[in-house]
Amino acid sequence: MLDQNTYGDYQSMGLSNGQYDILIKVVDAARAEKKKQGAAAADQLIDRQARSGCVRWYRDGGPGKGPWQ
């Protein structure tokens, strides 16, 4: 995704709307990071931001009921 100008369809990826929002934010940030610092830095950013985005999204249960476990 970093090298493409598209994100794809969230449904075909099996993602929820919330997960797709996280993906878009992470990919946008990683693309900018890759241009500035290279692919390794982009990979590290992806790990950090995807993890923190999912933790925030699922902390209170996300779109379903109950917290993520």
All heavy atoms as TSV, in Angstrom:
chain	resi	resn	atom	element	x	y	z
A	1	MET	N	N	0.809	-1.202	0.000
A	1	MET	CA	C	0.000	0.000	0.000
A	1	MET	C	C	0.850	1.263	0.000
A	1	MET	O	O	0.406	2.279	-0.499
A	1	MET	CB	C	-0.905	0.028	1.216
A	1	MET	CG	C	-2.082	-0.858	1.140
A	1	MET	SD	S	-3.152	-0.504	2.516
A	1	MET	CE	C	-4.675	-0.668	1.697
A	2	LEU	N	N	2.024	1.182	0.585
A	2	LEU	CA	C	2.858	2.384	0.648
A	2	LEU	C	C	3.249	2.903	-0.730
A	2	LEU	O	O	3.396	4.101	-0.918
A	2	LEU	CB	C	4.132	2.114	1.451
A	2	LEU	CG	C	3.973	1.910	2.942
A	2	LEU	CD1	C	5.318	1.632	3.580
A	2	LEU	CD2	C	3.314	3.100	3.591
A	3	ASP	N	N	3.408	2.009	-1.675
A	3	ASP	CA	C	3.874	2.392	-3.001
A	3	ASP	C	C	2.747	2.641	-3.986
A	3	ASP	O	O	3.003	2.981	-5.135
A	3	ASP	CB	C	4.806	1.313	-3.539
A	3	ASP	CG	C	6.056	1.176	-2.691
A	3	ASP	OD1	O	6.518	2.189	-2.129
A	3	ASP	OD2	O	6.551	0.041	-2.560
A	4	GLN	N	N	1.515	2.475	-3.556
A	4	GLN	CA	C	0.372	2.681	-4.436
A	4	GLN	C	C	-0.311	4.004	-4.097
A	4	GLN	O	O	-0.137	4.538	-3.016
A	4	GLN	CB	C	-0.612	1.535	-4.277
A	4	GLN	CG	C	-0.013	0.183	-4.613
A	4	GLN	CD	C	-0.944	-0.953	-4.261
A	4	GLN	OE1	O	-2.088	-0.746	-3.893
A	4	GLN	NE2	N	-0.444	-2.166	-4.355
A	5	ASN	N	N	-1.103	4.489	-5.016
A	5	ASN	CA	C	-1.841	5.728	-4.788
A	5	ASN	C	C	-3.277	5.456	-4.361
A	5	ASN	O	O	-4.126	6.328	-4.468
A	5	ASN	CB	C	-1.834	6.594	-6.054
A	5	ASN	CG	C	-0.469	7.155	-6.325
A	5	ASN	OD1	O	0.294	7.423	-5.397
A	5	ASN	ND2	N	-0.137	7.323	-7.579
A	6	THR	N	N	-3.530	4.266	-3.901
A	6	THR	CA	C	-4.879	3.882	-3.493
A	6	THR	C	C	-4.808	3.112	-2.183
A	6	THR	O	O	-3.739	2.704	-1.753
A	6	THR	CB	C	-5.555	3.042	-4.599
A	6	THR	OG1	O	-6.896	2.788	-4.221
A	6	THR	CG2	C	-4.825	1.743	-4.831
A	7	TYR	N	N	-5.941	2.928	-1.576
A	7	TYR	CA	C	-6.007	2.187	-0.321
A	7	TYR	C	C	-6.724	0.859	-0.490
A	7	TYR	O	O	-6.574	-0.020	0.322
A	7	TYR	CB	C	-6.755	3.002	0.738
A	7	TYR	CG	C	-6.060	4.282	1.081
A	7	TYR	CD1	C	-6.471	5.478	0.528
A	7	TYR	CD2	C	-4.991	4.287	1.950
A	7	TYR	CE1	C	-5.822	6.652	0.831
A	7	TYR	CE2	C	-4.340	5.461	2.252
A	7	TYR	CZ	C	-4.751	6.640	1.696
A	7	TYR	OH	O	-4.101	7.791	1.988
A	8	GLY	N	N	-7.514	0.719	-1.525
A	8	GLY	CA	C	-8.314	-0.481	-1.693
A	8	GLY	C	C	-9.653	-0.332	-1.001
A	8	GLY	O	O	-9.951	0.684	-0.381
A	9	ASP	N	N	-10.441	-1.365	-1.099
A	9	ASP	CA	C	-11.780	-1.360	-0.531
A	9	ASP	C	C	-11.776	-2.056	0.829
A	9	ASP	O	O	-11.310	-3.184	0.934
A	9	ASP	CB	C	-12.719	-2.091	-1.491
A	9	ASP	CG	C	-14.113	-2.239	-0.939
A	9	ASP	OD1	O	-14.725	-1.198	-0.598
A	9	ASP	OD2	O	-14.588	-3.379	-0.830
A	10	TYR	N	N	-12.280	-1.394	1.855
A	10	TYR	CA	C	-12.232	-1.955	3.201
A	10	TYR	C	C	-12.996	-3.269	3.308
A	10	TYR	O	O	-12.590	-4.175	4.038
A	10	TYR	CB	C	-12.720	-0.952	4.247
A	10	TYR	CG	C	-14.213	-0.740	4.311
A	10	TYR	CD1	C	-14.974	-1.412	5.262
A	10	TYR	CD2	C	-14.860	0.136	3.459
A	10	TYR	CE1	C	-16.342	-1.213	5.341
A	10	TYR	CE2	C	-16.215	0.338	3.531
A	10	TYR	CZ	C	-16.956	-0.336	4.470
A	10	TYR	OH	O	-18.306	-0.146	4.552
A	11	GLN	N	N	-14.060	-3.398	2.560
A	11	GLN	CA	C	-14.838	-4.640	2.614
A	11	GLN	C	C	-14.069	-5.806	2.020
A	11	GLN	O	O	-14.086	-6.911	2.563
A	11	GLN	CB	C	-16.184	-4.462	1.920
A	11	GLN	CG	C	-17.099	-3.536	2.677
A	11	GLN	CD	C	-18.384	-3.261	1.924
A	11	GLN	OE1	O	-18.401	-3.223	0.706
A	11	GLN	NE2	N	-19.465	-3.072	2.664
A	12	SER	N	N	-13.370	-5.572	0.932
A	12	SER	CA	C	-12.595	-6.655	0.326
A	12	SER	C	C	-11.418	-7.051	1.201
A	12	SER	O	O	-10.916	-8.169	1.095
A	12	SER	CB	C	-12.115	-6.264	-1.069
A	12	SER	OG	O	-11.165	-5.226	-1.005
A	13	MET	N	N	-10.976	-6.144	2.078
A	13	MET	CA	C	-9.889	-6.447	3.008
A	13	MET	C	C	-10.409	-7.080	4.294
A	13	MET	O	O	-9.620	-7.492	5.131
A	13	MET	CB	C	-9.127	-5.169	3.356
A	13	MET	CG	C	-8.282	-4.650	2.250
A	13	MET	SD	S	-7.323	-3.253	2.823
A	13	MET	CE	C	-8.036	-1.959	1.851
A	14	GLY	N	N	-11.724	-7.108	4.460
A	14	GLY	CA	C	-12.301	-7.675	5.669
A	14	GLY	C	C	-12.183	-6.762	6.875
A	14	GLY	O	O	-12.160	-7.231	8.013
A	15	LEU	N	N	-12.119	-5.464	6.638
A	15	LEU	CA	C	-11.963	-4.495	7.726
A	15	LEU	C	C	-13.286	-3.820	8.047
A	15	LEU	O	O	-14.122	-3.623	7.165
A	15	LEU	CB	C	-10.955	-3.407	7.330
A	15	LEU	CG	C	-9.543	-3.858	6.995
A	15	LEU	CD1	C	-8.727	-2.676	6.504
A	15	LEU	CD2	C	-8.883	-4.519	8.188
A	16	SER	N	N	-13.429	-3.419	9.293
A	16	SER	CA	C	-14.560	-2.583	9.672
A	16	SER	C	C	-14.253	-1.153	9.236
A	16	SER	O	O	-13.112	-0.825	8.885
A	16	SER	CB	C	-14.786	-2.624	11.185
A	16	SER	OG	O	-13.742	-1.930	11.856
A	17	ASN	N	N	-15.232	-0.288	9.298
A	17	ASN	CA	C	-15.021	1.110	8.961
A	17	ASN	C	C	-13.987	1.736	9.890
A	17	ASN	O	O	-13.116	2.489	9.444
A	17	ASN	CB	C	-16.346	1.869	9.022
A	17	ASN	CG	C	-16.231	3.263	8.470
A	17	ASN	OD1	O	-15.667	3.456	7.398
A	17	ASN	ND2	N	-16.746	4.236	9.193
A	18	GLY	N	N	-14.066	1.423	11.176
A	18	GLY	CA	C	-13.098	1.954	12.140
A	18	GLY	C	C	-11.688	1.467	11.868
A	18	GLY	O	O	-10.722	2.233	11.953
A	19	GLN	N	N	-11.548	0.206	11.537
A	19	GLN	CA	C	-10.233	-0.343	11.203
A	19	GLN	C	C	-9.688	0.306	9.940
A	19	GLN	O	O	-8.494	0.607	9.847
A	19	GLN	CB	C	-10.326	-1.856	11.020
A	19	GLN	CG	C	-10.616	-2.604	12.296
A	19	GLN	CD	C	-11.034	-4.038	12.035
A	19	GLN	OE1	O	-11.585	-4.370	10.984
A	19	GLN	NE2	N	-10.781	-4.900	13.010
A	20	TYR	N	N	-10.559	0.559	8.991
A	20	TYR	CA	C	-10.143	1.196	7.742
A	20	TYR	C	C	-9.681	2.632	7.997
A	20	TYR	O	O	-8.701	3.084	7.406
A	20	TYR	CB	C	-11.291	1.158	6.742
A	20	TYR	CG	C	-10.911	1.545	5.339
A	20	TYR	CD1	C	-10.062	0.744	4.590
A	20	TYR	CD2	C	-11.416	2.698	4.751
A	20	TYR	CE1	C	-9.721	1.088	3.292
A	20	TYR	CE2	C	-11.086	3.039	3.455
A	20	TYR	CZ	C	-10.239	2.235	2.727
A	20	TYR	OH	O	-9.898	2.570	1.446
A	21	ASP	N	N	-10.360	3.341	8.878
A	21	ASP	CA	C	-9.928	4.693	9.240
A	21	ASP	C	C	-8.521	4.673	9.831
A	21	ASP	O	O	-7.697	5.536	9.516
A	21	ASP	CB	C	-10.900	5.326	10.230
A	21	ASP	CG	C	-12.228	5.707	9.602
A	21	ASP	OD1	O	-12.310	5.795	8.353
A	21	ASP	OD2	O	-13.200	5.907	10.361
A	22	ILE	N	N	-8.256	3.691	10.677
A	22	ILE	CA	C	-6.913	3.544	11.254
A	22	ILE	C	C	-5.911	3.285	10.131
A	22	ILE	O	O	-4.839	3.900	10.080
A	22	ILE	CB	C	-6.885	2.407	12.303
A	22	ILE	CG1	C	-7.740	2.778	13.508
A	22	ILE	CG2	C	-5.448	2.094	12.723
A	22	ILE	CD1	C	-8.039	1.616	14.436
A	23	LEU	N	N	-6.246	2.381	9.233
A	23	LEU	CA	C	-5.370	2.042	8.121
A	23	LEU	C	C	-5.004	3.275	7.298
A	23	LEU	O	O	-3.834	3.500	6.984
A	23	LEU	CB	C	-6.039	0.994	7.227
A	23	LEU	CG	C	-5.309	0.663	5.931
A	23	LEU	CD1	C	-4.076	-0.175	6.199
A	23	LEU	CD2	C	-6.236	-0.033	4.968
A	24	ILE	N	N	-5.984	4.071	6.947
A	24	ILE	CA	C	-5.736	5.258	6.120
A	24	ILE	C	C	-4.788	6.220	6.829
A	24	ILE	O	O	-3.838	6.728	6.227
A	24	ILE	CB	C	-7.067	5.954	5.754
A	24	ILE	CG1	C	-7.830	5.087	4.755
A	24	ILE	CG2	C	-6.812	7.345	5.173
A	24	ILE	CD1	C	-9.246	5.567	4.494
A	25	LYS	N	N	-5.023	6.467	8.107
A	25	LYS	CA	C	-4.147	7.376	8.862
A	25	LYS	C	C	-2.725	6.838	8.931
A	25	LYS	O	O	-1.753	7.584	8.772
A	25	LYS	CB	C	-4.706	7.593	10.263
A	25	LYS	CG	C	-5.962	8.413	10.276
A	25	LYS	CD	C	-6.556	8.500	11.658
A	25	LYS	CE	C	-7.897	9.206	11.598
A	25	LYS	NZ	N	-8.610	9.157	12.871
A	26	VAL	N	N	-2.594	5.545	9.183
A	26	VAL	CA	C	-1.273	4.935	9.285
A	26	VAL	C	C	-0.551	4.975	7.938
A	26	VAL	O	O	0.628	5.338	7.867
A	26	VAL	CB	C	-1.377	3.492	9.824
A	26	VAL	CG1	C	-0.052	2.768	9.716
A	26	VAL	CG2	C	-1.862	3.496	11.267
A	27	VAL	N	N	-1.242	4.622	6.870
A	27	VAL	CA	C	-0.607	4.611	5.549
A	27	VAL	C	C	-0.201	6.021	5.130
A	27	VAL	O	O	0.904	6.216	4.610
A	27	VAL	CB	C	-1.526	3.947	4.496
A	27	VAL	CG1	C	-0.991	4.150	3.083
A	27	VAL	CG2	C	-1.681	2.465	4.787
A	28	ASP	N	N	-1.038	6.999	5.363
A	28	ASP	CA	C	-0.682	8.384	5.029
A	28	ASP	C	C	0.586	8.813	5.761
A	28	ASP	O	O	1.500	9.384	5.166
A	28	ASP	CB	C	-1.825	9.338	5.370
A	28	ASP	CG	C	-2.975	9.277	4.384
A	28	ASP	OD1	O	-2.814	8.689	3.293
A	28	ASP	OD2	O	-4.049	9.821	4.719
A	29	ALA	N	N	0.628	8.542	7.057
A	29	ALA	CA	C	1.803	8.905	7.854
A	29	ALA	C	C	3.034	8.122	7.399
A	29	ALA	O	O	4.138	8.678	7.330
A	29	ALA	CB	C	1.526	8.663	9.332
A	30	ALA	N	N	2.867	6.844	7.091
A	30	ALA	CA	C	3.992	6.008	6.676
A	30	ALA	C	C	4.534	6.434	5.310
A	30	ALA	O	O	5.744	6.381	5.077
A	30	ALA	CB	C	3.578	4.544	6.649
A	31	ARG	N	N	3.662	6.847	4.426
A	31	ARG	CA	C	4.132	7.325	3.116
A	31	ARG	C	C	5.027	8.551	3.288
A	31	ARG	O	O	6.082	8.654	2.661
A	31	ARG	CB	C	2.950	7.657	2.218
A	31	ARG	CG	C	2.262	6.435	1.661
A	31	ARG	CD	C	1.048	6.798	0.840
A	31	ARG	NE	N	0.429	5.609	0.271
A	31	ARG	CZ	C	-0.805	5.562	-0.184
A	31	ARG	NH1	N	-1.562	6.658	-0.168
A	31	ARG	NH2	N	-1.300	4.439	-0.667
A	32	ALA	N	N	4.590	9.478	4.134
A	32	ALA	CA	C	5.396	10.678	4.392
A	32	ALA	C	C	6.714	10.304	5.065
A	32	ALA	O	O	7.779	10.839	4.712
A	32	ALA	CB	C	4.604	11.658	5.255
A	33	GLU	N	N	6.661	9.396	6.017
A	33	GLU	CA	C	7.867	8.963	6.726
A	33	GLU	C	C	8.840	8.264	5.782
A	33	GLU	O	O	10.056	8.459	5.869
A	33	GLU	CB	C	7.493	8.036	7.880
A	33	GLU	CG	C	8.643	7.626	8.759
A	33	GLU	CD	C	9.185	8.735	9.627
A	33	GLU	OE1	O	8.579	9.827	9.702
A	33	GLU	OE2	O	10.235	8.523	10.254
A	34	LYS	N	N	8.326	7.470	4.873
A	34	LYS	CA	C	9.178	6.763	3.920
A	34	LYS	C	C	9.938	7.747	3.034
A	34	LYS	O	O	11.120	7.555	2.757
A	34	LYS	CB	C	8.338	5.811	3.060
A	34	LYS	CG	C	9.164	4.961	2.124
A	34	LYS	CD	C	8.292	3.978	1.360
A	34	LYS	CE	C	9.143	3.168	0.387
A	34	LYS	NZ	N	8.323	2.258	-0.411
A	35	LYS	N	N	9.262	8.819	2.623
A	35	LYS	CA	C	9.923	9.831	1.796
A	35	LYS	C	C	11.035	10.535	2.569
A	35	LYS	O	O	12.077	10.860	2.019
A	35	LYS	CB	C	8.909	10.861	1.298
A	35	LYS	CG	C	8.009	10.341	0.212
A	35	LYS	CD	C	7.035	11.409	-0.238
A	35	LYS	CE	C	6.067	10.838	-1.269
A	35	LYS	NZ	N	5.060	11.834	-1.662
A	36	LYS	N	N	10.799	10.788	3.855
A	36	LYS	CA	C	11.772	11.515	4.682
A	36	LYS	C	C	12.899	10.632	5.197
A	36	LYS	O	O	14.059	11.007	5.149
A	36	LYS	CB	C	11.077	12.143	5.890
A	36	LYS	CG	C	10.130	13.251	5.573
A	36	LYS	CD	C	9.496	13.751	6.849
A	36	LYS	CE	C	8.354	14.683	6.578
A	36	LYS	NZ	N	7.668	15.077	7.826
A	37	GLN	N	N	12.529	9.454	5.726
A	37	GLN	CA	C	13.497	8.647	6.472
A	37	GLN	C	C	13.760	7.263	5.890
A	37	GLN	O	O	14.600	6.541	6.420
A	37	GLN	CB	C	13.013	8.485	7.914
A	37	GLN	CG	C	12.828	9.783	8.675
A	37	GLN	CD	C	14.150	10.498	8.922
A	37	GLN	OE1	O	15.179	9.867	9.117
A	37	GLN	NE2	N	14.117	11.815	8.892
A	38	GLY	N	N	13.002	6.856	4.901
A	38	GLY	CA	C	13.223	5.556	4.291
A	38	GLY	C	C	12.238	4.492	4.751
A	38	GLY	O	O	11.429	4.705	5.654
A	39	ALA	N	N	12.345	3.329	4.117
A	39	ALA	CA	C	11.391	2.235	4.338
A	39	ALA	C	C	11.437	1.680	5.756
A	39	ALA	O	O	10.400	1.353	6.325
A	39	ALA	CB	C	11.643	1.121	3.325
A	40	ALA	N	N	12.622	1.562	6.336
A	40	ALA	CA	C	12.730	1.006	7.694
A	40	ALA	C	C	12.007	1.896	8.701
A	40	ALA	O	O	11.300	1.402	9.589
A	40	ALA	CB	C	14.190	0.826	8.087
A	41	ALA	N	N	12.162	3.197	8.566
A	41	ALA	CA	C	11.477	4.128	9.466
A	41	ALA	C	C	9.963	4.056	9.261
A	41	ALA	O	O	9.200	4.130	10.227
A	41	ALA	CB	C	11.975	5.551	9.239
A	42	ALA	N	N	9.534	3.896	8.022
A	42	ALA	CA	C	8.103	3.761	7.735
A	42	ALA	C	C	7.549	2.492	8.373
A	42	ALA	O	O	6.457	2.505	8.943
A	42	ALA	CB	C	7.859	3.751	6.234
A	43	ASP	N	N	8.298	1.396	8.300
A	43	ASP	CA	C	7.862	0.140	8.924
A	43	ASP	C	C	7.705	0.295	10.439
A	43	ASP	O	O	6.734	-0.206	11.021
A	43	ASP	CB	C	8.849	-0.986	8.628
A	43	ASP	CG	C	8.807	-1.452	7.189
A	43	ASP	OD1	O	7.825	-1.139	6.480
A	43	ASP	OD2	O	9.765	-2.126	6.767
A	44	GLN	N	N	8.631	0.983	11.065
A	44	GLN	CA	C	8.540	1.211	12.517
A	44	GLN	C	C	7.331	2.076	12.853
A	44	GLN	O	O	6.627	1.820	13.828
A	44	GLN	CB	C	9.817	1.849	13.034
A	44	GLN	CG	C	11.004	0.906	12.996
A	44	GLN	CD	C	12.299	1.593	13.360
A	44	GLN	OE1	O	12.367	2.807	13.538
A	44	GLN	NE2	N	13.356	0.803	13.458
A	45	LEU	N	N	7.105	3.098	12.056
A	45	LEU	CA	C	5.943	3.955	12.269
A	45	LEU	C	C	4.653	3.157	12.134
A	45	LEU	O	O	3.739	3.315	12.941
A	45	LEU	CB	C	5.964	5.109	11.260
A	45	LEU	CG	C	4.823	6.098	11.377
A	45	LEU	CD1	C	5.317	7.503	11.154
A	45	LEU	CD2	C	3.705	5.769	10.405
A	46	ILE	N	N	4.585	2.288	11.143
A	46	ILE	CA	C	3.400	1.452	10.940
A	46	ILE	C	C	3.138	0.605	12.178
A	46	ILE	O	O	2.011	0.533	12.667
A	46	ILE	CB	C	3.553	0.569	9.686
A	46	ILE	CG1	C	3.493	1.431	8.430
A	46	ILE	CG2	C	2.495	-0.524	9.655
A	46	ILE	CD1	C	3.942	0.714	7.164
A	47	ASP	N	N	4.174	-0.043	12.689
A	47	ASP	CA	C	4.014	-0.871	13.889
A	47	ASP	C	C	3.463	-0.058	15.057
A	47	ASP	O	O	2.520	-0.476	15.720
A	47	ASP	CB	C	5.352	-1.507	14.295
A	47	ASP	CG	C	5.787	-2.613	13.360
A	47	ASP	OD1	O	4.950	-3.119	12.575
A	47	ASP	OD2	O	6.978	-2.975	13.414
A	48	ARG	N	N	4.056	1.102	15.305
A	48	ARG	CA	C	3.632	1.942	16.431
A	48	ARG	C	C	2.210	2.454	16.259
A	48	ARG	O	O	1.374	2.339	17.156
A	48	ARG	CB	C	4.559	3.151	16.577
A	48	ARG	CG	C	5.826	2.946	17.290
A	48	ARG	CD	C	6.524	4.279	17.604
A	48	ARG	NE	N	6.452	5.273	16.540
A	48	ARG	CZ	C	7.329	5.393	15.554
A	48	ARG	NH1	N	8.349	4.579	15.469
A	48	ARG	NH2	N	7.188	6.328	14.637
A	49	GLN	N	N	1.944	3.062	15.106
A	49	GLN	CA	C	0.655	3.718	14.930
A	49	GLN	C	C	-0.494	2.736	14.756
A	49	GLN	O	O	-1.604	3.003	15.221
A	49	GLN	CB	C	0.712	4.700	13.765
A	49	GLN	CG	C	1.523	5.932	14.101
A	49	GLN	CD	C	1.308	7.039	13.098
A	49	GLN	OE1	O	0.539	6.945	12.155
A	49	GLN	NE2	N	2.014	8.133	13.317
A	50	ALA	N	N	-0.262	1.628	14.098
A	50	ALA	CA	C	-1.328	0.620	13.953
A	50	ALA	C	C	-1.682	0.048	15.320
A	50	ALA	O	O	-2.859	-0.103	15.653
A	50	ALA	CB	C	-0.901	-0.481	12.993
A	51	ARG	N	N	-0.663	-0.257	16.109
A	51	ARG	CA	C	-0.908	-0.797	17.444
A	51	ARG	C	C	-1.662	0.207	18.323
A	51	ARG	O	O	-2.673	-0.128	18.920
A	51	ARG	CB	C	0.415	-1.180	18.114
A	51	ARG	CG	C	0.261	-1.836	19.473
A	51	ARG	CD	C	1.603	-2.235	20.064
A	51	ARG	NE	N	2.468	-2.924	19.124
A	51	ARG	CZ	C	2.415	-4.219	18.852
A	51	ARG	NH1	N	1.533	-4.973	19.445
A	51	ARG	NH2	N	3.250	-4.757	17.988
A	52	SER	N	N	-1.199	1.443	18.349
A	52	SER	CA	C	-1.860	2.432	19.215
A	52	SER	C	C	-3.261	2.761	18.708
A	52	SER	O	O	-4.181	2.962	19.508
A	52	SER	CB	C	-1.010	3.692	19.356
A	52	SER	OG	O	-0.931	4.395	18.140
A	53	GLY	N	N	-3.454	2.805	17.394
A	53	GLY	CA	C	-4.783	3.059	16.845
A	53	GLY	C	C	-5.766	1.965	17.209
A	53	GLY	O	O	-6.920	2.238	17.578
A	54	CYS	N	N	-5.321	0.724	17.129
A	54	CYS	CA	C	-6.201	-0.401	17.483
A	54	CYS	C	C	-6.482	-0.441	18.975
A	54	CYS	O	O	-7.613	-0.725	19.389
A	54	CYS	CB	C	-5.593	-1.715	17.015
A	54	CYS	SG	S	-5.629	-1.909	15.213
A	55	VAL	N	N	-5.480	-0.136	19.779
A	55	VAL	CA	C	-5.701	-0.099	21.236
A	55	VAL	C	C	-6.760	0.946	21.567
A	55	VAL	O	O	-7.685	0.685	22.336
A	55	VAL	CB	C	-4.379	0.176	21.994
A	55	VAL	CG1	C	-4.641	0.567	23.441
A	55	VAL	CG2	C	-3.467	-1.041	21.921
A	56	ARG	N	N	-6.646	2.134	20.980
A	56	ARG	CA	C	-7.651	3.183	21.236
A	56	ARG	C	C	-9.028	2.753	20.752
A	56	ARG	O	O	-10.029	2.953	21.426
A	56	ARG	CB	C	-7.254	4.486	20.537
A	56	ARG	CG	C	-6.240	5.302	21.287
A	56	ARG	CD	C	-6.098	6.712	20.719
A	56	ARG	NE	N	-5.885	6.741	19.269
A	56	ARG	CZ	C	-4.709	6.626	18.677
A	56	ARG	NH1	N	-3.624	6.463	19.391
A	56	ARG	NH2	N	-4.614	6.683	17.371
A	57	TRP	N	N	-9.086	2.181	19.551
A	57	TRP	CA	C	-10.367	1.795	18.956
A	57	TRP	C	C	-11.076	0.728	19.781
A	57	TRP	O	O	-12.280	0.775	19.968
A	57	TRP	CB	C	-10.143	1.311	17.530
A	57	TRP	CG	C	-11.386	0.850	16.837
A	57	TRP	CD1	C	-11.708	-0.446	16.540
A	57	TRP	CD2	C	-12.474	1.634	16.378
A	57	TRP	NE1	N	-12.930	-0.502	15.911
A	57	TRP	CE2	C	-13.422	0.770	15.801
A	57	TRP	CE3	C	-12.746	2.994	16.395
A	57	TRP	CZ2	C	-14.607	1.221	15.243
A	57	TRP	CZ3	C	-13.930	3.431	15.829
A	57	TRP	CH2	C	-14.840	2.553	15.271
A	58	TYR	N	N	-10.320	-0.229	20.284
A	58	TYR	CA	C	-10.921	-1.358	20.991
A	58	TYR	C	C	-10.906	-1.227	22.511
A	58	TYR	O	O	-11.433	-2.095	23.203
A	58	TYR	CB	C	-10.240	-2.667	20.584
A	58	TYR	CG	C	-10.584	-3.057	19.171
A	58	TYR	CD1	C	-9.677	-2.873	18.142
A	58	TYR	CD2	C	-11.827	-3.592	18.869
A	58	TYR	CE1	C	-9.998	-3.221	16.846
A	58	TYR	CE2	C	-12.164	-3.939	17.577
A	58	TYR	CZ	C	-11.243	-3.755	16.573
A	58	TYR	OH	O	-11.575	-4.102	15.284
A	59	ARG	N	N	-10.328	-0.172	23.036
A	59	ARG	CA	C	-10.234	0.004	24.490
A	59	ARG	C	C	-11.594	-0.143	25.166
A	59	ARG	O	O	-11.732	-0.804	26.186
A	59	ARG	CB	C	-9.635	1.367	24.820
A	59	ARG	CG	C	-9.521	1.607	26.328
A	59	ARG	CD	C	-8.810	2.896	26.641
A	59	ARG	NE	N	-7.403	2.722	26.275
A	59	ARG	CZ	C	-6.693	3.596	25.576
A	59	ARG	NH1	N	-7.237	4.716	25.161
A	59	ARG	NH2	N	-5.436	3.363	25.278
A	60	ASP	N	N	-12.584	0.467	24.599
A	60	ASP	CA	C	-13.929	0.418	25.180
A	60	ASP	C	C	-14.853	-0.503	24.396
A	60	ASP	O	O	-16.070	-0.407	24.508
A	60	ASP	CB	C	-14.525	1.828	25.237
A	60	ASP	CG	C	-13.744	2.734	26.165
A	60	ASP	OD1	O	-13.267	2.256	27.217
A	60	ASP	OD2	O	-13.593	3.924	25.830
A	61	GLY	N	N	-14.283	-1.369	23.608
A	61	GLY	CA	C	-15.079	-2.349	22.889
A	61	GLY	C	C	-15.290	-2.040	21.429
A	61	GLY	O	O	-15.894	-2.817	20.716
A	62	GLY	N	N	-14.807	-0.911	20.956
A	62	GLY	CA	C	-14.986	-0.570	19.543
A	62	GLY	C	C	-16.451	-0.529	19.177
A	62	GLY	O	O	-17.297	-0.106	19.974
A	63	PRO	N	N	-16.790	-1.004	17.996
A	63	PRO	CA	C	-18.171	-0.914	17.549
A	63	PRO	C	C	-19.076	-1.957	18.192
A	63	PRO	O	O	-20.287	-1.834	18.150
A	63	PRO	CB	C	-18.067	-1.161	16.042
A	63	PRO	CG	C	-16.865	-2.013	15.910
A	63	PRO	CD	C	-15.902	-1.524	16.979
A	64	GLY	N	N	-18.490	-2.991	18.768
A	64	GLY	CA	C	-19.289	-4.052	19.399
A	64	GLY	C	C	-19.482	-3.787	20.883
A	64	GLY	O	O	-19.303	-2.694	21.374
A	65	LYS	N	N	-19.809	-4.833	21.579
A	65	LYS	CA	C	-20.037	-4.705	23.022
A	65	LYS	C	C	-18.862	-5.275	23.779
A	65	LYS	O	O	-18.320	-6.302	23.420
A	65	LYS	CB	C	-21.297	-5.443	23.412
A	65	LYS	CG	C	-22.552	-4.875	22.775
A	65	LYS	CD	C	-23.755	-5.659	23.172
A	65	LYS	CE	C	-24.984	-5.073	22.475
A	65	LYS	NZ	N	-26.185	-5.837	22.775
A	66	GLY	N	N	-18.464	-4.616	24.823
A	66	GLY	CA	C	-17.406	-5.107	25.689
A	66	GLY	C	C	-16.021	-4.815	25.143
A	66	GLY	O	O	-15.826	-4.623	23.954
A	67	PRO	N	N	-15.038	-4.774	26.025
A	67	PRO	CA	C	-13.668	-4.460	25.619
A	67	PRO	C	C	-13.026	-5.580	24.814
A	67	PRO	O	O	-13.406	-6.740	24.928
A	67	PRO	CB	C	-12.937	-4.243	26.933
A	67	PRO	CG	C	-13.768	-4.903	27.961
A	67	PRO	CD	C	-15.177	-4.914	27.460
A	68	TRP	N	N	-12.059	-5.183	24.017
A	68	TRP	CA	C	-11.308	-6.116	23.203
A	68	TRP	C	C	-10.393	-6.942	24.095
A	68	TRP	O	O	-9.761	-6.423	24.995
A	68	TRP	CB	C	-10.496	-5.310	22.214
A	68	TRP	CG	C	-9.624	-6.091	21.306
A	68	TRP	CD1	C	-9.917	-7.243	20.667
A	68	TRP	CD2	C	-8.301	-5.732	20.881
A	68	TRP	NE1	N	-8.885	-7.648	19.872
A	68	TRP	CE2	C	-7.883	-6.731	19.986
A	68	TRP	CE3	C	-7.458	-4.700	21.160
A	68	TRP	CZ2	C	-6.618	-6.705	19.386
A	68	TRP	CZ3	C	-6.227	-4.667	20.559
A	68	TRP	CH2	C	-5.821	-5.658	19.688
A	69	GLN	N	N	-10.326	-8.233	23.853
A	69	GLN	CA	C	-9.472	-9.070	24.691
A	69	GLN	C	C	-8.582	-9.921	23.850
A	69	GLN	O	O	-8.853	-10.331	22.809
A	69	GLN	CB	C	-10.330	-9.937	25.588
A	69	GLN	CG	C	-11.241	-9.049	26.387
A	69	GLN	CD	C	-11.751	-9.738	27.629
A	69	GLN	OE1	O	-11.272	-10.778	28.024
A	69	GLN	NE2	N	-12.720	-9.127	28.260
